[in-house]
Amino acid sequence: MAKPKKGLEAPRVDEPDPQDLTEIAAEELGSRESHDARHVASADLSEYDLEGSTFSECLLEGLTLGSTRLRGSRFIESVVTDSFAPELSAARTTWRTIRIDRPRWGSAELFDASLESVRISGGKIDFLNLRGSVLTDVVIEGCSIGELDLGQVRATRVALVDCRIGTLDVSGASLSSVDLRSSTFDRIDGLDGLRGAIIDDSQLSLLAELFAAQLGVIVE
């Protein structure tokens, strides 16, 4: 990660370390239930209703989440690795002190969510919808994201590190200490929402082209 510059606060991310776990099968999971210190591995949770559930100090490995309903669920001090989800339905979820490794998600609907002390590493996400969410101390690193929707978000101490992003939408966003350096973007929508972000020289050239297009200026 690039060294923070004066005025930029780096994310303060705590690493979860779930211990003394009890292994359980997918059949033992249900909606609006609390699961503490559990290990769930290589389970197909497609079409499961887990709305309003709480996963605390858990290790969730190799889960298939095809149309799994997670709306309003809470993930606390847990690790999620190698998850696969053509469609991730996780609106209004809470993620606190979480590490997500190598996700393979198609359309990930996490709008109106709360993310605090979260690290997402590696993987590929076609569409990550965080519109209207609150992000505090979040690092997304080494990810390939087709479209990242940060419209209307409130983001504090967030870093996108070595990511390849097709379209970034920051329409109406409120950003503070958001570090975009070292990541690449093909397109940025809602340029006014970039106030409070940190960019590098190469990204500035992209933004210059976008500003010119927005103002109707022809550059030859």
Secondary structure, 3 states (H helix, E strand, C coil): CCCCCCCCCCCCCCCCCCCCCEECCHHHCCCCCEEECEEEECCECCCCECCCCEEECCEEECCECCCCECCCCEEEEEEEECCEEEEEECCCCEEEEEEEECCEEEEEECCCCEEEEEEEECCEEEEEECCCCEEEEEEEECCEEEEEECCCCEEEEEEEECCEEEEEECCCCEEEEEECCCCEEEEEECHHHHCCEECCHHHHHHHHHHHHHHHCCCCC
